[in-house]
Amino acid sequence: MPENTSESLLVVSAHAGDFVWRAGGAIALAAARGERATVVCLSFGERGESAKAWREGKQLEEIKALRRGEAEQAAAVLGADIRFLDAGDYPLRESPELVDELVRVYRETTPTVVLTHTLADPYNGDHPAAARMALDARVLAQAVGYDAPGEPLGAPPVFSFEPHQPEMCEFRPDVLLDITEVFETKRKAMRCLGAQQHMWTYYEDLAARRGVQLERNAGPNLGLLKNSRAEAFVRHYPHVTARLS
């Protein structure tokens, strides 16, 4: 499909697997429409999200290489470009330097939509740290006087994707995205993440549950099929529209 260069999706992911579990469907949909999709992994998830590899006796640099390879393979399946900032995890430490790197990514990719984590997660401080930096970088990238290559950014909408334990993360979805047509692509991408096999079934089941909610909330005219699959999101900024629907 010809590339639709006017639309650009940016996903800021704390770890190498997060973007697949939580937003793989959104990424695959964007790519299928010919839009640019870029994933930034702030870390490889090498310390906190690679328990299987550690138990197998692998060392840090081996695990980084393993997780990088898995994430690259998953991104290719979804149709996204991917880059790694190798900032470390557990903990992922916020810094002006890391925010500046994200500003430069914003200016380069000029996203029309941004996806990232929730600002609350009592189980994993890396996730809100990533979200805070993603939001800070968006603001700075809009500033005419900020010293970074490229033109000042517009104001792309930002969505938080669903955390692993939503009830504990103040996550109350206000957007349900129909990913039925690309769900098998997402499933294939999830299967690339062998270091976290325990997540596969969980996120397959979650897509089905959100699909049921999608059908119940879709209204009479969207023509949804049964057995829909969906991803859930929360908007950070108001939806701007000339028509309520």
Summary of the structure (lengths in Angstrom):
residues: 245
radius of gyration: 17.5
end to end distance: 29.4
largest distance: 57.5
contacts: 824
relative contact order: 0.17
helix: 44%
strand: 16%
